[in-house]
Amino acid sequence: MMDRSVTSAESIERALQAGEDAGLRYVYSGNISIGKGENTCCPKCGLSLIERSGYFATIKGLNGMFCSSCGENIAGVWE
Ligand SMILES: [Zn+2]
């Protein structure tokens, strides 16, 4: 796919917003630094649950399968 141009940050931000507007709960971007769009946040309180930077991801705000701030059940497999 080297014959395609790079997707712009603006396009990715629009895609993130479209996902949130459609009701998706865990929308994030990948491999691009555009602020909090890289992270997975709690859909109830907004706490950053998983923080990403480049290819690295760190679980920050989970207590087992629950948000460590508000206790929201966060869907996923956390091992
Ligand atoms: Zn929460």
PDB file of the backbone (N, CA, C, O) and the ligand in Angstrom, with CONECT records:
HET     ZN  A 101       1
ATOM      1  N   MET A   1       0.830  -1.202   0.000  1.00  0.00           N
ATOM      2  CA  MET A   1       0.000   0.000   0.000  1.00  0.00           C
ATOM      3  C   MET A   1       0.867   1.256   0.000  1.00  0.00           C
ATOM      4  O   MET A   1       0.453   2.295   0.514  1.00  0.00           O
ATOM      5  N   MET A   2       2.036   1.171  -0.558  1.00  0.00           N
ATOM      6  CA  MET A   2       2.902   2.346  -0.600  1.00  0.00           C
ATOM      7  C   MET A   2       2.438   3.354  -1.642  1.00  0.00           C
ATOM      8  O   MET A   2       2.980   4.456  -1.726  1.00  0.00           O
ATOM      9  N   ASP A   3       1.422   2.976  -2.448  1.00  0.00           N
ATOM     10  CA  ASP A   3       0.925   3.903  -3.456  1.00  0.00           C
ATOM     11  C   ASP A   3      -0.195   4.790  -2.920  1.00  0.00           C
ATOM     12  O   ASP A   3      -0.810   5.535  -3.683  1.00  0.00           O
ATOM     13  N   ARG A   4      -0.467   4.717  -1.620  1.00  0.00           N
ATOM     14  CA  ARG A   4      -1.526   5.523  -1.003  1.00  0.00           C
ATOM     15  C   ARG A   4      -0.898   6.582  -0.112  1.00  0.00           C
ATOM     16  O   ARG A   4       0.169   6.369   0.464  1.00  0.00           O
ATOM     17  N   SER A   5      -1.565   7.724  -0.001  1.00  0.00           N
ATOM     18  CA  SER A   5      -1.055   8.770   0.879  1.00  0.00           C
ATOM     19  C   SER A   5      -1.422   8.452   2.332  1.00  0.00           C
ATOM     20  O   SER A   5      -2.307   7.639   2.600  1.00  0.00           O
ATOM     21  N   VAL A   6      -0.742   9.092   3.233  1.00  0.00           N
ATOM     22  CA  VAL A   6      -0.971   8.900   4.661  1.00  0.00           C
ATOM     23  C   VAL A   6      -2.334   9.476   5.042  1.00  0.00           C
ATOM     24  O   VAL A   6      -2.698  10.565   4.598  1.00  0.00           O
ATOM     25  N   THR A   7      -3.090   8.738   5.869  1.00  0.00           N
ATOM     26  CA  THR A   7      -4.368   9.255   6.366  1.00  0.00           C
ATOM     27  C   THR A   7      -4.097  10.450   7.272  1.00  0.00           C
ATOM     28  O   THR A   7      -3.262  10.369   8.173  1.00  0.00           O
ATOM     29  N   SER A   8      -4.786  11.540   7.043  1.00  0.00           N
ATOM     30  CA  SER A   8      -4.532  12.753   7.816  1.00  0.00           C
ATOM     31  C   SER A   8      -5.049  12.619   9.248  1.00  0.00           C
ATOM     32  O   SER A   8      -5.980  11.861   9.520  1.00  0.00           O
ATOM     33  N   ALA A   9      -4.429  13.367  10.148  1.00  0.00           N
ATOM     34  CA  ALA A   9      -4.883  13.384  11.546  1.00  0.00           C
ATOM     35  C   ALA A   9      -6.327  13.866  11.625  1.00  0.00           C
ATOM     36  O   ALA A   9      -7.096  13.394  12.463  1.00  0.00           O
ATOM     37  N   GLU A  10      -6.699  14.805  10.755  1.00  0.00           N
ATOM     38  CA  GLU A  10      -8.070  15.322  10.763  1.00  0.00           C
ATOM     39  C   GLU A  10      -9.066  14.212  10.411  1.00  0.00           C
ATOM     40  O   GLU A  10     -10.140  14.131  11.008  1.00  0.00           O
ATOM     41  N   SER A  11      -8.717  13.371   9.456  1.00  0.00           N
ATOM     42  CA  SER A  11      -9.611  12.266   9.075  1.00  0.00           C
ATOM     43  C   SER A  11      -9.778  11.279  10.227  1.00  0.00           C
ATOM     44  O   SER A  11     -10.875  10.776  10.472  1.00  0.00           O
ATOM     45  N   ILE A  12      -8.678  11.008  10.929  1.00  0.00           N
ATOM     46  CA  ILE A  12      -8.745  10.072  12.058  1.00  0.00           C
ATOM     47  C   ILE A  12      -9.575  10.669  13.192  1.00  0.00           C
ATOM     48  O   ILE A  12     -10.359   9.962  13.825  1.00  0.00           O
ATOM     49  N   GLU A  13      -9.406  11.965  13.449  1.00  0.00           N
ATOM     50  CA  GLU A  13     -10.217  12.621  14.485  1.00  0.00           C
ATOM     51  C   GLU A  13     -11.697  12.571  14.120  1.00  0.00           C
ATOM     52  O   GLU A  13     -12.535  12.353  14.995  1.00  0.00           O
ATOM     53  N   ARG A  14     -12.036  12.768  12.844  1.00  0.00           N
ATOM     54  CA  ARG A  14     -13.437  12.678  12.410  1.00  0.00           C
ATOM     55  C   ARG A  14     -13.968  11.259  12.601  1.00  0.00           C
ATOM     56  O   ARG A  14     -15.116  11.070  13.004  1.00  0.00           O
ATOM     57  N   ALA A  15     -13.130  10.265  12.311  1.00  0.00           N
ATOM     58  CA  ALA A  15     -13.548   8.861  12.487  1.00  0.00           C
ATOM     59  C   ALA A  15     -13.795   8.547  13.965  1.00  0.00           C
ATOM     60  O   ALA A  15     -14.760   7.862  14.305  1.00  0.00           O
ATOM     61  N   LEU A  16     -12.912   9.057  14.848  1.00  0.00           N
ATOM     62  CA  LEU A  16     -13.113   8.862  16.285  1.00  0.00           C
ATOM     63  C   LEU A  16     -14.444   9.459  16.724  1.00  0.00           C
ATOM     64  O   LEU A  16     -15.210   8.832  17.456  1.00  0.00           O
ATOM     65  N   GLN A  17     -14.707  10.680  16.266  1.00  0.00           N
ATOM     66  CA  GLN A  17     -15.934  11.363  16.654  1.00  0.00           C
ATOM     67  C   GLN A  17     -17.154  10.629  16.101  1.00  0.00           C
ATOM     68  O   GLN A  17     -18.168  10.508  16.789  1.00  0.00           O
ATOM     69  N   ALA A  18     -17.063  10.142  14.868  1.00  0.00           N
ATOM     70  CA  ALA A  18     -18.181   9.411  14.269  1.00  0.00           C
ATOM     71  C   ALA A  18     -18.479   8.148  15.068  1.00  0.00           C
ATOM     72  O   ALA A  18     -19.643   7.799  15.269  1.00  0.00           O
ATOM     73  N   GLY A  19     -17.436   7.462  15.522  1.00  0.00           N
ATOM     74  CA  GLY A  19     -17.633   6.266  16.341  1.00  0.00           C
ATOM     75  C   GLY A  19     -18.322   6.594  17.651  1.00  0.00           C
ATOM     76  O   GLY A  19     -19.248   5.897  18.066  1.00  0.00           O
ATOM     77  N   GLU A  20     -17.869   7.660  18.304  1.00  0.00           N
ATOM     78  CA  GLU A  20     -18.498   8.067  19.567  1.00  0.00           C
ATOM     79  C   GLU A  20     -19.939   8.500  19.342  1.00  0.00           C
ATOM     80  O   GLU A  20     -20.822   8.164  20.131  1.00  0.00           O
ATOM     81  N   ASP A  21     -20.179   9.246  18.263  1.00  0.00           N
ATOM     82  CA  ASP A  21     -21.540   9.706  17.951  1.00  0.00           C
ATOM     83  C   ASP A  21     -22.469   8.527  17.683  1.00  0.00           C
ATOM     84  O   ASP A  21     -23.668   8.601  17.950  1.00  0.00           O
ATOM     85  N   ALA A  22     -21.908   7.432  17.152  1.00  0.00           N
ATOM     86  CA  ALA A  22     -22.711   6.240  16.855  1.00  0.00           C
ATOM     87  C   ALA A  22     -22.957   5.396  18.099  1.00  0.00           C
ATOM     88  O   ALA A  22     -23.688   4.406  18.053  1.00  0.00           O
ATOM     89  N   GLY A  23     -22.337   5.794  19.222  1.00  0.00           N
ATOM     90  CA  GLY A  23     -22.585   5.082  20.463  1.00  0.00           C
ATOM     91  C   GLY A  23     -21.548   4.033  20.813  1.00  0.00           C
ATOM     92  O   GLY A  23     -21.725   3.285  21.775  1.00  0.00           O
ATOM     93  N   LEU A  24     -20.462   3.965  20.042  1.00  0.00           N
ATOM     94  CA  LEU A  24     -19.407   3.011  20.388  1.00  0.00           C
ATOM     95  C   LEU A  24     -18.728   3.465  21.676  1.00  0.00           C
ATOM     96  O   LEU A  24     -18.516   4.660  21.884  1.00  0.00           O
ATOM     97  N   ARG A  25     -18.389   2.508  22.540  1.00  0.00           N
ATOM     98  CA  ARG A  25     -17.905   2.852  23.885  1.00  0.00           C
ATOM     99  C   ARG A  25     -16.392   2.874  24.016  1.00  0.00           C
ATOM    100  O   ARG A  25     -15.882   3.513  24.936  1.00  0.00           O
ATOM    101  N   TYR A  26     -15.665   2.219  23.157  1.00  0.00           N
ATOM    102  CA  TYR A  26     -14.213   2.111  23.348  1.00  0.00           C
ATOM    103  C   TYR A  26     -13.479   2.454  22.061  1.00  0.00           C
ATOM    104  O   TYR A  26     -12.699   1.646  21.556  1.00  0.00           O
ATOM    105  N   VAL A  27     -13.721   3.630  21.536  1.00  0.00           N
ATOM    106  CA  VAL A  27     -13.093   4.046  20.289  1.00  0.00           C
ATOM    107  C   VAL A  27     -11.731   4.667  20.589  1.00  0.00           C
ATOM    108  O   VAL A  27     -11.611   5.504  21.483  1.00  0.00           O
ATOM    109  N   TYR A  28     -10.715   4.261  19.848  1.00  0.00           N
ATOM    110  CA  TYR A  28      -9.407   4.903  19.974  1.00  0.00           C
ATOM    111  C   TYR A  28      -8.678   4.806  18.650  1.00  0.00           C
ATOM    112  O   TYR A  28      -8.969   3.951  17.814  1.00  0.00           O
ATOM    113  N   SER A  29      -7.726   5.703  18.483  1.00  0.00           N
ATOM    114  CA  SER A  29      -6.905   5.672  17.274  1.00  0.00           C
ATOM    115  C   SER A  29      -5.664   4.834  17.554  1.00  0.00           C
ATOM    116  O   SER A  29      -5.385   4.504  18.707  1.00  0.00           O
ATOM    117  N   GLY A  30      -4.932   4.494  16.527  1.00  0.00           N
ATOM    118  CA  GLY A  30      -3.706   3.734  16.723  1.00  0.00           C
ATOM    119  C   GLY A  30      -2.576   4.287  15.884  1.00  0.00           C
ATOM    120  O   GLY A  30      -2.780   4.757  14.765  1.00  0.00           O
ATOM    121  N   ASN A  31      -1.387   4.222  16.440  1.00  0.00           N
ATOM    122  CA  ASN A  31      -0.164   4.578  15.715  1.00  0.00           C
ATOM    123  C   ASN A  31      -0.131   6.037  15.270  1.00  0.00           C
ATOM    124  O   ASN A  31       0.535   6.379  14.292  1.00  0.00           O
ATOM    125  N   ILE A  32      -0.837   6.876  15.975  1.00  0.00           N
ATOM    126  CA  ILE A  32      -0.791   8.302  15.692  1.00  0.00           C
ATOM    127  C   ILE A  32      -1.038   9.036  17.003  1.00  0.00           C
ATOM    128  O   ILE A  32      -1.914   8.652  17.779  1.00  0.00           O
ATOM    129  N   SER A  33      -0.271  10.082  17.247  1.00  0.00           N
ATOM    130  CA  SER A  33      -0.420  10.840  18.487  1.00  0.00           C
ATOM    131  C   SER A  33      -1.338  12.032  18.238  1.00  0.00           C
ATOM    132  O   SER A  33      -0.935  13.037  17.652  1.00  0.00           O
ATOM    133  N   ILE A  34      -2.574  11.898  18.692  1.00  0.00           N
ATOM    134  CA  ILE A  34      -3.511  13.025  18.588  1.00  0.00           C
ATOM    135  C   ILE A  34      -4.200  13.211  19.935  1.00  0.00           C
ATOM    136  O   ILE A  34      -5.418  13.367  20.012  1.00  0.00           O
ATOM    137  N   GLY A  35      -3.395  13.192  20.989  1.00  0.00           N
ATOM    138  CA  GLY A  35      -3.932  13.433  22.320  1.00  0.00           C
ATOM    139  C   GLY A  35      -4.634  12.230  22.876  1.00  0.00           C
ATOM    140  O   GLY A  35      -4.187  11.101  22.675  1.00  0.00           O
ATOM    141  N   LYS A  36      -5.741  12.449  23.581  1.00  0.00           N
ATOM    142  CA  LYS A  36      -6.399  11.362  24.292  1.00  0.00           C
ATOM    143  C   LYS A  36      -7.047  10.349  23.355  1.00  0.00           C
ATOM    144  O   LYS A  36      -7.499   9.302  23.816  1.00  0.00           O
ATOM    145  N   GLY A  37      -7.105  10.628  22.057  1.00  0.00           N
ATOM    146  CA  GLY A  37      -7.690   9.695  21.097  1.00  0.00           C
ATOM    147  C   GLY A  37      -6.981   8.364  21.040  1.00  0.00           C
ATOM    148  O   GLY A  37      -7.529   7.391  20.524  1.00  0.00           O
ATOM    149  N   GLU A  38      -5.759   8.306  21.568  1.00  0.00           N
ATOM    150  CA  GLU A  38      -5.008   7.047  21.586  1.00  0.00           C
ATOM    151  C   GLU A  38      -5.431   6.143  22.728  1.00  0.00           C
ATOM    152  O   GLU A  38      -5.174   4.940  22.693  1.00  0.00           O
ATOM    153  N   ASN A  39      -6.070   6.701  23.729  1.00  0.00           N
ATOM    154  CA  ASN A  39      -6.345   5.953  24.949  1.00  0.00           C
ATOM    155  C   ASN A  39      -7.762   5.395  24.975  1.00  0.00           C
ATOM    156  O   ASN A  39      -8.659   5.907  24.307  1.00  0.00           O
ATOM    157  N   THR A  40      -7.944   4.344  25.753  1.00  0.00           N
ATOM    158  CA  THR A  40      -9.276   3.823  26.022  1.00  0.00           C
ATOM    159  C   THR A  40      -9.744   4.429  27.337  1.00  0.00           C
ATOM    160  O   THR A  40      -9.070   4.314  28.361  1.00  0.00           O
ATOM    161  N   CYS A  41     -10.901   5.075  27.300  1.00  0.00           N
ATOM    162  CA  CYS A  41     -11.412   5.754  28.491  1.00  0.00           C
ATOM    163  C   CYS A  41     -12.698   5.094  28.968  1.00  0.00           C
ATOM    164  O   CYS A  41     -13.425   4.480  28.187  1.00  0.00           O
ATOM    165  N   CYS A  42     -12.965   5.228  30.255  1.00  0.00           N
ATOM    166  CA  CYS A  42     -14.200   4.712  30.823  1.00  0.00           C
ATOM    167  C   CYS A  42     -15.387   5.438  30.190  1.00  0.00           C
ATOM    168  O   CYS A  42     -15.420   6.668  30.183  1.00  0.00           O
ATOM    169  N   PRO A  43     -16.365   4.692  29.656  1.00  0.00           N
ATOM    170  CA  PRO A  43     -17.511   5.342  29.023  1.00  0.00           C
ATOM    171  C   PRO A  43     -18.418   6.051  30.021  1.00  0.00           C
ATOM    172  O   PRO A  43     -19.266   6.853  29.628  1.00  0.00           O
ATOM    173  N   LYS A  44     -18.244   5.758  31.321  1.00  0.00           N
ATOM    174  CA  LYS A  44     -19.106   6.382  32.331  1.00  0.00           C
ATOM    175  C   LYS A  44     -18.483   7.645  32.912  1.00  0.00           C
ATOM    176  O   LYS A  44     -19.139   8.685  32.963  1.00  0.00           O
ATOM    177  N   CYS A  45     -17.213   7.572  33.358  1.00  0.00           N
ATOM    178  CA  CYS A  45     -16.605   8.725  34.035  1.00  0.00           C
ATOM    179  C   CYS A  45     -15.476   9.378  33.250  1.00  0.00           C
ATOM    180  O   CYS A  45     -15.035  10.470  33.607  1.00  0.00           O
ATOM    181  N   GLY A  46     -14.995   8.728  32.179  1.00  0.00           N
ATOM    182  CA  GLY A  46     -13.954   9.319  31.345  1.00  0.00           C
ATOM    183  C   GLY A  46     -12.535   9.037  31.797  1.00  0.00           C
ATOM    184  O   GLY A  46     -11.591   9.485  31.145  1.00  0.00           O
ATOM    185  N   LEU A  47     -12.348   8.307  32.896  1.00  0.00           N
ATOM    186  CA  LEU A  47     -10.997   7.990  33.352  1.00  0.00           C
ATOM    187  C   LEU A  47     -10.236   7.236  32.266  1.00  0.00           C
ATOM    188  O   LEU A  47     -10.799   6.372  31.594  1.00  0.00           O
ATOM    189  N   SER A  48      -8.960   7.563  32.095  1.00  0.00           N
ATOM    190  CA  SER A  48      -8.126   6.857  31.135  1.00  0.00           C
ATOM    191  C   SER A  48      -7.834   5.455  31.670  1.00  0.00           C
ATOM    192  O   SER A  48      -7.211   5.305  32.721  1.00  0.00           O
ATOM    193  N   LEU A  49      -8.284   4.437  30.947  1.00  0.00           N
ATOM    194  CA  LEU A  49      -8.134   3.056  31.393  1.00  0.00           C
ATOM    195  C   LEU A  49      -6.893   2.403  30.803  1.00  0.00           C
ATOM    196  O   LEU A  49      -6.152   1.714  31.504  1.00  0.00           O
ATOM    197  N   ILE A  50      -6.676   2.620  29.532  1.00  0.00           N
ATOM    198  CA  ILE A  50      -5.516   2.075  28.835  1.00  0.00           C
ATOM    199  C   ILE A  50      -4.872   3.229  28.071  1.00  0.00           C
ATOM    200  O   ILE A  50      -5.515   3.878  27.245  1.00  0.00           O
ATOM    201  N   GLU A  51      -3.605   3.471  28.356  1.00  0.00           N
ATOM    202  CA  GLU A  51      -2.896   4.560  27.687  1.00  0.00           C
ATOM    203  C   GLU A  51      -1.938   3.961  26.670  1.00  0.00           C
ATOM    204  O   GLU A  51      -1.212   3.010  26.958  1.00  0.00           O
ATOM    205  N   ARG A  52      -1.954   4.544  25.465  1.00  0.00           N
ATOM    206  CA  ARG A  52      -1.119   4.045  24.376  1.00  0.00           C
ATOM    207  C   ARG A  52      -0.186   5.145  23.893  1.00  0.00           C
ATOM    208  O   ARG A  52      -0.533   6.326  23.873  1.00  0.00           O
ATOM    209  N   SER A  53       0.987   4.723  23.512  1.00  0.00           N
ATOM    210  CA  SER A  53       1.955   5.623  22.888  1.00  0.00           C
ATOM    211  C   SER A  53       2.702   4.809  21.849  1.00  0.00           C
ATOM    212  O   SER A  53       3.481   3.918  22.189  1.00  0.00           O
ATOM    213  N   GLY A  54       2.464   5.115  20.586  1.00  0.00           N
ATOM    214  CA  GLY A  54       3.074   4.311  19.526  1.00  0.00           C
ATOM    215  C   GLY A  54       2.583   2.879  19.614  1.00  0.00           C
ATOM    216  O   GLY A  54       1.379   2.627  19.567  1.00  0.00           O
ATOM    217  N   TYR A  55       3.503   1.946  19.739  1.00  0.00           N
ATOM    218  CA  TYR A  55       3.137   0.532  19.807  1.00  0.00           C
ATOM    219  C   TYR A  55       2.995   0.019  21.233  1.00  0.00           C
ATOM    220  O   TYR A  55       2.778  -1.174  21.446  1.00  0.00           O
ATOM    221  N   PHE A  56       3.117   0.909  22.203  1.00  0.00           N
ATOM    222  CA  PHE A  56       3.071   0.501  23.606  1.00  0.00           C
ATOM    223  C   PHE A  56       1.713   0.820  24.231  1.00  0.00           C
ATOM    224  O   PHE A  56       1.125   1.867  23.960  1.00  0.00           O
ATOM    225  N   ALA A  57       1.228  -0.090  25.063  1.00  0.00           N
ATOM    226  CA  ALA A  57      -0.036   0.113  25.776  1.00  0.00           C
ATOM    227  C   ALA A  57       0.165  -0.224  27.240  1.00  0.00           C
ATOM    228  O   ALA A  57       0.818  -1.213  27.574  1.00  0.00           O
ATOM    229  N   THR A  58      -0.395   0.599  28.113  1.00  0.00           N
ATOM    230  CA  THR A  58      -0.275   0.384  29.549  1.00  0.00           C
ATOM    231  C   THR A  58      -1.655   0.471  30.184  1.00  0.00           C
ATOM    232  O   THR A  58      -2.384   1.441  29.980  1.00  0.00           O
ATOM    233  N   ILE A  59      -2.005  -0.552  30.954  1.00  0.00           N
ATOM    234  CA  ILE A  59      -3.263  -0.521  31.685  1.00  0.00           C
ATOM    235  C   ILE A  59      -3.080   0.380  32.893  1.00  0.00           C
ATOM    236  O   ILE A  59      -2.187   0.153  33.710  1.00  0.00           O
ATOM    237  N   LYS A  60      -3.922   1.406  33.013  1.00  0.00           N
ATOM    238  CA  LYS A  60      -3.755   2.406  34.069  1.00  0.00           C
ATOM    239  C   LYS A  60      -4.909   2.418  35.065  1.00  0.00           C
ATOM    240  O   LYS A  60      -4.689   2.428  36.276  1.00  0.00           O
ATOM    241  N   GLY A  61      -6.124   2.418  34.559  1.00  0.00           N
ATOM    242  CA  GLY A  61      -7.256   2.717  35.425  1.00  0.00           C
ATOM    243  C   GLY A  61      -8.213   1.566  35.655  1.00  0.00           C
ATOM    244  O   GLY A  61      -9.399   1.782  35.903  1.00  0.00           O
ATOM    245  N   LEU A  62      -7.706   0.338  35.574  1.00  0.00           N
ATOM    246  CA  LEU A  62      -8.569  -0.817  35.780  1.00  0.00           C
ATOM    247  C   LEU A  62      -8.278  -1.477  37.120  1.00  0.00           C
ATOM    248  O   LEU A  62      -7.126  -1.605  37.533  1.00  0.00           O
ATOM    249  N   ASN A  63      -9.326  -1.884  37.775  1.00  0.00           N
ATOM    250  CA  ASN A  63      -9.231  -2.703  38.976  1.00  0.00           C
ATOM    251  C   ASN A  63      -9.926  -4.008  38.628  1.00  0.00           C
ATOM    252  O   ASN A  63     -11.143  -4.137  38.768  1.00  0.00           O
ATOM    253  N   GLY A  64      -9.133  -4.978  38.169  1.00  0.00           N
ATOM    254  CA  GLY A  64      -9.741  -6.193  37.635  1.00  0.00           C
ATOM    255  C   GLY A  64     -10.452  -5.840  36.343  1.00  0.00           C
ATOM    256  O   GLY A  64      -9.827  -5.333  35.412  1.00  0.00           O
ATOM    257  N   MET A  65     -11.751  -6.100  36.272  1.00  0.00           N
ATOM    258  CA  MET A  65     -12.518  -5.775  35.069  1.00  0.00           C
ATOM    259  C   MET A  65     -13.406  -4.549  35.281  1.00  0.00           C
ATOM    260  O   MET A  65     -14.392  -4.356  34.571  1.00  0.00           O
ATOM    261  N   PHE A  66     -13.042  -3.720  36.271  1.00  0.00           N
ATOM    262  CA  PHE A  66     -13.847  -2.548  36.594  1.00  0.00           C
ATOM    263  C   PHE A  66     -12.999  -1.280  36.558  1.00  0.00           C
ATOM    264  O   PHE A  66     -11.799  -1.311  36.831  1.00  0.00           O
ATOM    265  N   CYS A  67     -13.640  -0.170  36.220  1.00  0.00           N
ATOM    266  CA  CYS A  67     -12.996   1.140  36.280  1.00  0.00           C
ATOM    267  C   CYS A  67     -12.603   1.404  37.736  1.00  0.00           C
ATOM    268  O   CYS A  67     -13.420   1.232  38.641  1.00  0.00           O
ATOM    269  N   SER A  68     -11.351   1.821  37.961  1.00  0.00           N
ATOM    270  CA  SER A  68     -10.885   2.035  39.331  1.00  0.00           C
ATOM    271  C   SER A  68     -11.453   3.305  39.945  1.00  0.00           C
ATOM    272  O   SER A  68     -11.298   3.527  41.146  1.00  0.00           O
ATOM    273  N   SER A  69     -12.111   4.149  39.143  1.00  0.00           N
ATOM    274  CA  SER A  69     -12.697   5.372  39.680  1.00  0.00           C
ATOM    275  C   SER A  69     -14.180   5.214  40.010  1.00  0.00           C
ATOM    276  O   SER A  69     -14.612   5.536  41.116  1.00  0.00           O
ATOM    277  N   CYS A  70     -14.959   4.714  39.040  1.00  0.00           N
ATOM    278  CA  CYS A  70     -16.413   4.690  39.245  1.00  0.00           C
ATOM    279  C   CYS A  70     -16.988   3.279  39.363  1.00  0.00           C
ATOM    280  O   CYS A  70     -18.163   3.124  39.695  1.00  0.00           O
ATOM    281  N   GLY A  71     -16.177   2.243  39.096  1.00  0.00           N
ATOM    282  CA  GLY A  71     -16.635   0.874  39.231  1.00  0.00           C
ATOM    283  C   GLY A  71     -17.375   0.331  38.030  1.00  0.00           C
ATOM    284  O   GLY A  71     -17.904  -0.779  38.082  1.00  0.00           O
ATOM    285  N   GLU A  72     -17.423   1.102  36.932  1.00  0.00           N
ATOM    286  CA  GLU A  72     -18.089   0.620  35.719  1.00  0.00           C
ATOM    287  C   GLU A  72     -17.432  -0.685  35.249  1.00  0.00           C
ATOM    288  O   GLU A  72     -16.207  -0.800  35.234  1.00  0.00           O
ATOM    289  N   ASN A  73     -18.263  -1.671  34.862  1.00  0.00           N
ATOM    290  CA  ASN A  73     -17.754  -2.923  34.301  1.00  0.00           C
ATOM    291  C   ASN A  73     -17.220  -2.633  32.904  1.00  0.00           C
ATOM    292  O   ASN A  73     -17.954  -2.155  32.039  1.00  0.00           O
ATOM    293  N   ILE A  74     -15.948  -2.922  32.688  1.00  0.00           N
ATOM    294  CA  ILE A  74     -15.304  -2.634  31.406  1.00  0.00           C
ATOM    295  C   ILE A  74     -15.157  -3.925  30.617  1.00  0.00           C
ATOM    296  O   ILE A  74     -14.452  -4.843  31.038  1.00  0.00           O
ATOM    297  N   ALA A  75     -15.824  -3.992  29.473  1.00  0.00           N
ATOM    298  CA  ALA A  75     -15.804  -5.207  28.649  1.00  0.00           C
ATOM    299  C   ALA A  75     -14.387  -5.474  28.146  1.00  0.00           C
ATOM    300  O   ALA A  75     -13.681  -4.561  27.720  1.00  0.00           O
ATOM    301  N   GLY A  76     -13.993  -6.729  28.203  1.00  0.00           N
ATOM    302  CA  GLY A  76     -12.679  -7.091  27.687  1.00  0.00           C
ATOM    303  C   GLY A  76     -12.100  -8.263  28.415  1.00  0.00           C
ATOM    304  O   GLY A  76     -12.681  -8.752  29.384  1.00  0.00           O
ATOM    305  N   VAL A  77     -10.963  -8.716  27.960  1.00  0.00           N
ATOM    306  CA  VAL A  77     -10.230  -9.779  28.628  1.00  0.00           C
ATOM    307  C   VAL A  77      -8.973  -9.152  29.178  1.00  0.00           C
ATOM    308  O   VAL A  77      -8.105  -8.727  28.415  1.00  0.00           O
ATOM    309  N   TRP A  78      -8.861  -9.088  30.498  1.00  0.00           N
ATOM    310  CA  TRP A  78      -7.760  -8.359  31.161  1.00  0.00           C
ATOM    311  C   TRP A  78      -6.895  -9.328  31.923  1.00  0.00           C
ATOM    312  O   TRP A  78      -7.188  -9.667  33.070  1.00  0.00           O
ATOM    313  N   GLU A  79      -5.831  -9.776  31.291  1.00  0.00           N
ATOM    314  CA  GLU A  79      -4.898 -10.706  31.930  1.00  0.00           C
ATOM    315  C   GLU A  79      -3.499 -10.163  31.851  1.00  0.00           C
ATOM    316  O   GLU A  79      -2.561 -10.799  32.333  1.00  0.00           O
TER     317      GLU A  79
HETATM  318 ZN    ZN A 101     -15.216   5.124  35.323  1.00  0.00          ZN2+
END
